[in-house]
Amino acid sequence: MSYTVFVRTWWKKNSSWPGGREPGVGRKTVIGRVSTESEAREMAQRYNMSHSPGFLSKKAEYESN
C-alpha cells in the first residue's frame, strides 16, 4: 500500500459569514507520495509544524492509495 500526502484548506472566504469565512473543503494539492503510513504521518506533521495554517486553515493530511 502507498500513501499520498496533500494540503488543502478547510474554510472559504465569505464576508457575509461571522468572521469572514464559512466552512468549505478546498482542493487537494499533493506534496508527496510515500510507502508507509508512518512516513505519511511524519511528512504531514513536518509540513504542519513548519507552515502556518492561516485564515483558511490550510493543513497537510494523507490518504492511502
Gaussian input, Z-matrix of N, CA and C with variables (Angstrom, degrees):
# hf/3-21g

backbone

0 1
 N
 C     1     B1
 C     2     B2     1     A1
 N     3     B3     2     A2     1     D1
 C     4     B4     3     A3     2     D2
 C     5     B5     4     A4     3     D3
 N     6     B6     5     A5     4     D4
 C     7     B7     6     A6     5     D5
 C     8     B8     7     A7     6     D6
 N     9     B9     8     A8     7     D7
 C    10    B10     9     A9     8     D8
 C    11    B11    10    A10     9     D9
 N    12    B12    11    A11    10    D10
 C    13    B13    12    A12    11    D11
 C    14    B14    13    A13    12    D12
 N    15    B15    14    A14    13    D13
 C    16    B16    15    A15    14    D14
 C    17    B17    16    A16    15    D15
 N    18    B18    17    A17    16    D16
 C    19    B19    18    A18    17    D17
 C    20    B20    19    A19    18    D18
 N    21    B21    20    A20    19    D19
 C    22    B22    21    A21    20    D20
 C    23    B23    22    A22    21    D21
 N    24    B24    23    A23    22    D22
 C    25    B25    24    A24    23    D23
 C    26    B26    25    A25    24    D24
 N    27    B27    26    A26    25    D25
 C    28    B28    27    A27    26    D26
 C    29    B29    28    A28    27    D27
 N    30    B30    29    A29    28    D28
 C    31    B31    30    A30    29    D29
 C    32    B32    31    A31    30    D30
 N    33    B33    32    A32    31    D31
 C    34    B34    33    A33    32    D32
 C    35    B35    34    A34    33    D33
 N    36    B36    35    A35    34    D34
 C    37    B37    36    A36    35    D35
 C    38    B38    37    A37    36    D36
 N    39    B39    38    A38    37    D37
 C    40    B40    39    A39    38    D38
 C    41    B41    40    A40    39    D39
 N    42    B42    41    A41    40    D40
 C    43    B43    42    A42    41    D41
 C    44    B44    43    A43    42    D42
 N    45    B45    44    A44    43    D43
 C    46    B46    45    A45    44    D44
 C    47    B47    46    A46    45    D45
 N    48    B48    47    A47    46    D46
 C    49    B49    48    A48    47    D47
 C    50    B50    49    A49    48    D48
 N    51    B51    50    A50    49    D49
 C    52    B52    51    A51    50    D50
 C    53    B53    52    A52    51    D51
 N    54    B54    53    A53    52    D52
 C    55    B55    54    A54    53    D53
 C    56    B56    55    A55    54    D54
 N    57    B57    56    A56    55    D55
 C    58    B58    57    A57    56    D56
 C    59    B59    58    A58    57    D57
 N    60    B60    59    A59    58    D58
 C    61    B61    60    A60    59    D59
 C    62    B62    61    A61    60    D60
 N    63    B63    62    A62    61    D61
 C    64    B64    63    A63    62    D62
 C    65    B65    64    A64    63    D63
 N    66    B66    65    A65    64    D64
 C    67    B67    66    A66    65    D65
 C    68    B68    67    A67    66    D66
 N    69    B69    68    A68    67    D67
 C    70    B70    69    A69    68    D68
 C    71    B71    70    A70    69    D69
 N    72    B72    71    A71    70    D70
 C    73    B73    72    A72    71    D71
 C    74    B74    73    A73    72    D72
 N    75    B75    74    A74    73    D73
 C    76    B76    75    A75    74    D74
 C    77    B77    76    A76    75    D75
 N    78    B78    77    A77    76    D76
 C    79    B79    78    A78    77    D77
 C    80    B80    79    A79    78    D78
 N    81    B81    80    A80    79    D79
 C    82    B82    81    A81    80    D80
 C    83    B83    82    A82    81    D81
 N    84    B84    83    A83    82    D82
 C    85    B85    84    A84    83    D83
 C    86    B86    85    A85    84    D84
 N    87    B87    86    A86    85    D85
 C    88    B88    87    A87    86    D86
 C    89    B89    88    A88    87    D87
 N    90    B90    89    A89    88    D88
 C    91    B91    90    A90    89    D89
 C    92    B92    91    A91    90    D90
 N    93    B93    92    A92    91    D91
 C    94    B94    93    A93    92    D92
 C    95    B95    94    A94    93    D93
 N    96    B96    95    A95    94    D94
 C    97    B97    96    A96    95    D95
 C    98    B98    97    A97    96    D96
 N    99    B99    98    A98    97    D97
 C   100   B100    99    A99    98    D98
 C   101   B101   100   A100    99    D99
 N   102   B102   101   A101   100   D100
 C   103   B103   102   A102   101   D101
 C   104   B104   103   A103   102   D102
 N   105   B105   104   A104   103   D103
 C   106   B106   105   A105   104   D104
 C   107   B107   106   A106   105   D105
 N   108   B108   107   A107   106   D106
 C   109   B109   108   A108   107   D107
 C   110   B110   109   A109   108   D108
 N   111   B111   110   A110   109   D109
 C   112   B112   111   A111   110   D110
 C   113   B113   112   A112   111   D111
 N   114   B114   113   A113   112   D112
 C   115   B115   114   A114   113   D113
 C   116   B116   115   A115   114   D114
 N   117   B117   116   A116   115   D115
 C   118   B118   117   A117   116   D116
 C   119   B119   118   A118   117   D117
 N   120   B120   119   A119   118   D118
 C   121   B121   120   A120   119   D119
 C   122   B122   121   A121   120   D120
 N   123   B123   122   A122   121   D121
 C   124   B124   123   A123   122   D122
 C   125   B125   124   A124   123   D123
 N   126   B126   125   A125   124   D124
 C   127   B127   126   A126   125   D125
 C   128   B128   127   A127   126   D126
 N   129   B129   128   A128   127   D127
 C   130   B130   129   A129   128   D128
 C   131   B131   130   A130   129   D129
 N   132   B132   131   A131   130   D130
 C   133   B133   132   A132   131   D131
 C   134   B134   133   A133   132   D132
 N   135   B135   134   A134   133   D133
 C   136   B136   135   A135   134   D134
 C   137   B137   136   A136   135   D135
 N   138   B138   137   A137   136   D136
 C   139   B139   138   A138   137   D137
 C   140   B140   139   A139   138   D138
 N   141   B141   140   A140   139   D139
 C   142   B142   141   A141   140   D140
 C   143   B143   142   A142   141   D141
 N   144   B144   143   A143   142   D142
 C   145   B145   144   A144   143   D143
 C   146   B146   145   A145   144   D144
 N   147   B147   146   A146   145   D145
 C   148   B148   147   A147   146   D146
 C   149   B149   148   A148   147   D147
 N   150   B150   149   A149   148   D148
 C   151   B151   150   A150   149   D149
 C   152   B152   151   A151   150   D150
 N   153   B153   152   A152   151   D151
 C   154   B154   153   A153   152   D152
 C   155   B155   154   A154   153   D153
 N   156   B156   155   A155   154   D154
 C   157   B157   156   A156   155   D155
 C   158   B158   157   A157   156   D156
 N   159   B159   158   A158   157   D157
 C   160   B160   159   A159   158   D158
 C   161   B161   160   A160   159   D159
 N   162   B162   161   A161   160   D160
 C   163   B163   162   A162   161   D161
 C   164   B164   163   A163   162   D162
 N   165   B165   164   A164   163   D163
 C   166   B166   165   A165   164   D164
 C   167   B167   166   A166   165   D165
 N   168   B168   167   A167   166   D166
 C   169   B169   168   A168   167   D167
 C   170   B170   169   A169   168   D168
 N   171   B171   170   A170   169   D169
 C   172   B172   171   A171   170   D170
 C   173   B173   172   A172   171   D171
 N   174   B174   173   A173   172   D172
 C   175   B175   174   A174   173   D173
 C   176   B176   175   A175   174   D174
 N   177   B177   176   A176   175   D175
 C   178   B178   177   A177   176   D176
 C   179   B179   178   A178   177   D177
 N   180   B180   179   A179   178   D178
 C   181   B181   180   A180   179   D179
 C   182   B182   181   A181   180   D180
 N   183   B183   182   A182   181   D181
 C   184   B184   183   A183   182   D182
 C   185   B185   184   A184   183   D183
 N   186   B186   185   A185   184   D184
 C   187   B187   186   A186   185   D185
 C   188   B188   187   A187   186   D186
 N   189   B189   188   A188   187   D187
 C   190   B190   189   A189   188   D188
 C   191   B191   190   A190   189   D189
 N   192   B192   191   A191   190   D190
 C   193   B193   192   A192   191   D191
 C   194   B194   193   A193   192   D192

   B1=1.4552
   B2=1.5255
   B3=1.3044
   B4=1.4698
   B5=1.5262
   B6=1.3353
   B7=1.4588
   B8=1.5236
   B9=1.3072
   B10=1.4610
   B11=1.5186
   B12=1.3263
   B13=1.4641
   B14=1.5300
   B15=1.3204
   B16=1.4655
   B17=1.5194
   B18=1.3153
   B19=1.4618
   B20=1.5173
   B21=1.3266
   B22=1.4651
   B23=1.5232
   B24=1.3074
   B25=1.4587
   B26=1.5308
   B27=1.3355
   B28=1.4572
   B29=1.5256
   B30=1.3244
   B31=1.4631
   B32=1.5211
   B33=1.3385
   B34=1.4577
   B35=1.5253
   B36=1.3135
   B37=1.4612
   B38=1.5230
   B39=1.3206
   B40=1.4566
   B41=1.5273
   B42=1.3083
   B43=1.4628
   B44=1.5238
   B45=1.3232
   B46=1.4712
   B47=1.5335
   B48=1.3065
   B49=1.4671
   B50=1.5221
   B51=1.3300
   B52=1.4679
   B53=1.5355
   B54=1.2963
   B55=1.4591
   B56=1.5202
   B57=1.3098
   B58=1.4592
   B59=1.5133
   B60=1.3289
   B61=1.4656
   B62=1.5205
   B63=1.3383
   B64=1.4541
   B65=1.5290
   B66=1.3386
   B67=1.4545
   B68=1.5284
   B69=1.2993
   B70=1.4547
   B71=1.5115
   B72=1.3170
   B73=1.4652
   B74=1.5206
   B75=1.3453
   B76=1.4623
   B77=1.5177
   B78=1.3222
   B79=1.4604
   B80=1.5167
   B81=1.3090
   B82=1.4581
   B83=1.5237
   B84=1.3404
   B85=1.4628
   B86=1.5237
   B87=1.3277
   B88=1.4604
   B89=1.5284
   B90=1.3479
   B91=1.4608
   B92=1.5311
   B93=1.3359
   B94=1.4560
   B95=1.5116
   B96=1.3356
   B97=1.4516
   B98=1.5258
   B99=1.3139
   B100=1.4605
   B101=1.5267
   B102=1.3358
   B103=1.4613
   B104=1.5185
   B105=1.3345
   B106=1.4595
   B107=1.5246
   B108=1.3262
   B109=1.4588
   B110=1.5252
   B111=1.3163
   B112=1.4703
   B113=1.5244
   B114=1.3385
   B115=1.4727
   B116=1.5267
   B117=1.3252
   B118=1.4714
   B119=1.5219
   B120=1.3160
   B121=1.4602
   B122=1.5192
   B123=1.3276
   B124=1.4723
   B125=1.5261
   B126=1.3235
   B127=1.4715
   B128=1.5237
   B129=1.3219
   B130=1.4717
   B131=1.5270
   B132=1.3129
   B133=1.4715
   B134=1.5232
   B135=1.3342
   B136=1.4732
   B137=1.5222
   B138=1.3312
   B139=1.4649
   B140=1.5277
   B141=1.3262
   B142=1.4613
   B143=1.5256
   B144=1.3222
   B145=1.4675
   B146=1.5269
   B147=1.3318
   B148=1.4611
   B149=1.5332
   B150=1.3283
   B151=1.4654
   B152=1.5271
   B153=1.3083
   B154=1.4604
   B155=1.5319
   B156=1.3303
   B157=1.4622
   B158=1.5272
   B159=1.3169
   B160=1.4573
   B161=1.5223
   B162=1.2998
   B163=1.4626
   B164=1.5333
   B165=1.3447
   B166=1.4591
   B167=1.5284
   B168=1.3309
   B169=1.4637
   B170=1.5358
   B171=1.3257
   B172=1.4598
   B173=1.5234
   B174=1.3359
   B175=1.4542
   B176=1.5233
   B177=1.3362
   B178=1.4552
   B179=1.5255
   B180=1.3259
   B181=1.4517
   B182=1.5248
   B183=1.3233
   B184=1.4590
   B185=1.5185
   B186=1.3339
   B187=1.4520
   B188=1.5201
   B189=1.3197
   B190=1.4610
   B191=1.5295
   B192=1.3186
   B193=1.4741
   B194=1.5153
   A1=108.72
   A2=116.16
   A3=120.92
   A4=108.70
   A5=115.35
   A6=121.76
   A7=109.96
   A8=115.61
   A9=122.45
   A10=107.64
   A11=115.91
   A12=122.14
   A13=106.67
   A14=116.67
   A15=121.12
   A16=110.15
   A17=115.70
   A18=122.32
   A19=108.85
   A20=115.38
   A21=121.17
   A22=108.37
   A23=115.43
   A24=121.44
   A25=109.15
   A26=115.06
   A27=121.09
   A28=112.40
   A29=117.29
   A30=122.39
   A31=108.99
   A32=115.88
   A33=120.42
   A34=108.09
   A35=115.37
   A36=120.54
   A37=110.46
   A38=114.92
   A39=121.79
   A40=106.81
   A41=116.47
   A42=121.25
   A43=113.34
   A44=118.56
   A45=119.89
   A46=112.09
   A47=118.44
   A48=122.05
   A49=109.76
   A50=117.80
   A51=120.20
   A52=110.13
   A53=116.47
   A54=120.43
   A55=113.85
   A56=117.94
   A57=121.53
   A58=115.58
   A59=117.24
   A60=119.68
   A61=109.95
   A62=115.41
   A63=121.68
   A64=108.92
   A65=118.02
   A66=119.40
   A67=111.09
   A68=116.24
   A69=120.91
   A70=110.53
   A71=116.94
   A72=121.75
   A73=109.53
   A74=115.79
   A75=121.30
   A76=113.39
   A77=114.59
   A78=121.12
   A79=111.63
   A80=115.73
   A81=121.85
   A82=109.34
   A83=115.59
   A84=121.92
   A85=106.53
   A86=116.66
   A87=122.05
   A88=110.17
   A89=115.07
   A90=120.19
   A91=111.65
   A92=117.39
   A93=119.46
   A94=113.37
   A95=114.45
   A96=122.41
   A97=107.37
   A98=116.55
   A99=120.95
   A100=109.81
   A101=115.86
   A102=121.82
   A103=114.74
   A104=117.60
   A105=119.69
   A106=111.49
   A107=115.11
   A108=119.72
   A109=111.18
   A110=117.53
   A111=119.37
   A112=110.84
   A113=118.04
   A114=120.77
   A115=110.03
   A116=116.84
   A117=121.02
   A118=110.69
   A119=116.84
   A120=121.40
   A121=110.35
   A122=116.15
   A123=120.22
   A124=111.61
   A125=117.24
   A126=120.74
   A127=110.55
   A128=117.05
   A129=120.86
   A130=110.56
   A131=117.03
   A132=120.14
   A133=111.31
   A134=116.64
   A135=120.14
   A136=110.76
   A137=116.38
   A138=120.23
   A139=110.15
   A140=117.22
   A141=120.97
   A142=112.44
   A143=117.53
   A144=120.37
   A145=112.26
   A146=117.40
   A147=120.29
   A148=113.61
   A149=117.81
   A150=121.78
   A151=109.65
   A152=115.69
   A153=120.62
   A154=108.61
   A155=118.44
   A156=119.61
   A157=113.19
   A158=117.19
   A159=120.82
   A160=113.81
   A161=115.18
   A162=124.04
   A163=112.63
   A164=116.57
   A165=120.23
   A166=112.85
   A167=117.07
   A168=123.83
   A169=112.63
   A170=116.02
   A171=121.74
   A172=109.28
   A173=117.07
   A174=121.58
   A175=111.08
   A176=115.70
   A177=122.07
   A178=109.72
   A179=114.37
   A180=123.39
   A181=107.58
   A182=116.13
   A183=118.91
   A184=110.12
   A185=115.09
   A186=121.51
   A187=109.12
   A188=116.20
   A189=120.26
   A190=109.44
   A191=114.97
   A192=120.62
   A193=110.40
   D1=147.42
   D2=176.34
   D3=-124.75
   D4=168.51
   D5=-175.79
   D6=-132.57
   D7=143.10
   D8=175.90
   D9=-110.55
   D10=129.33
   D11=178.09
   D12=-104.88
   D13=133.86
   D14=-175.84
   D15=-146.04
   D16=165.23
   D17=173.21
   D18=-119.45
   D19=151.01
   D20=173.83
   D21=-161.26
   D22=162.82
   D23=177.95
   D24=-93.52
   D25=159.88
   D26=179.72
   D27=-115.32
   D28=-1.22
   D29=179.04
   D30=-135.31
   D31=159.03
   D32=170.78
   D33=-130.29
   D34=150.64
   D35=-178.08
   D36=-67.69
   D37=136.82
   D38=175.07
   D39=-159.51
   D40=103.82
   D41=-174.92
   D42=-64.75
   D43=-17.15
   D44=179.86
   D45=-86.60
   D46=-6.20
   D47=176.24
   D48=-92.77
   D49=153.33
   D50=175.48
   D51=-58.81
   D52=132.65
   D53=-179.45
   D54=81.56
   D55=-3.88
   D56=176.49
   D57=79.82
   D58=15.50
   D59=178.17
   D60=-150.29
   D61=153.72
   D62=178.18
   D63=-128.54
   D64=157.40
   D65=178.33
   D66=-58.34
   D67=137.18
   D68=179.22
   D69=-175.74
   D70=112.01
   D71=-178.55
   D72=-76.17
   D73=126.36
   D74=-179.18
   D75=-85.44
   D76=177.13
   D77=177.99
   D78=-69.52
   D79=149.02
   D80=177.54
   D81=-80.79
   D82=133.58
   D83=172.82
   D84=-118.36
   D85=113.62
   D86=-176.07
   D87=-69.35
   D88=132.38
   D89=176.38
   D90=-115.05
   D91=-8.38
   D92=177.44
   D93=177.09
   D94=162.47
   D95=174.87
   D96=-131.08
   D97=133.68
   D98=-177.13
   D99=-136.60
   D100=170.72
   D101=-174.53
   D102=-91.01
   D103=-29.16
   D104=-174.85
   D105=-123.54
   D106=158.33
   D107=178.65
   D108=-66.24
   D109=-35.68
   D110=179.48
   D111=-64.85
   D112=-36.96
   D113=175.94
   D114=-65.76
   D115=-41.11
   D116=179.72
   D117=-64.38
   D118=-45.23
   D119=179.08
   D120=-60.64
   D121=-44.90
   D122=-179.79
   D123=-63.29
   D124=-42.67
   D125=179.76
   D126=-62.99
   D127=-43.89
   D128=179.75
   D129=-65.47
   D130=-43.05
   D131=179.33
   D132=-64.30
   D133=-41.68
   D134=178.36
   D135=-60.61
   D136=-44.95
   D137=178.35
   D138=-60.26
   D139=-49.45
   D140=-176.13
   D141=-64.63
   D142=-30.91
   D143=178.35
   D144=-76.02
   D145=-26.25
   D146=-175.60
   D147=-103.11
   D148=-1.21
   D149=179.75
   D150=-129.96
   D151=133.23
   D152=175.19
   D153=-72.81
   D154=135.75
   D155=179.76
   D156=-69.12
   D157=-21.72
   D158=177.01
   D159=69.19
   D160=-173.67
   D161=-174.93
   D162=-60.58
   D163=-34.80
   D164=-176.03
   D165=-97.50
   D166=7.71
   D167=176.48
   D168=57.58
   D169=59.27
   D170=177.92
   D171=-80.21
   D172=119.79
   D173=-175.62
   D174=-138.58
   D175=154.97
   D176=177.28
   D177=-86.73
   D178=145.18
   D179=176.45
   D180=-143.57
   D181=177.70
   D182=174.76
   D183=-145.53
   D184=160.26
   D185=176.68
   D186=-145.06
   D187=153.04
   D188=178.28
   D189=-82.35
   D190=151.87
   D191=179.37
   D192=-106.42

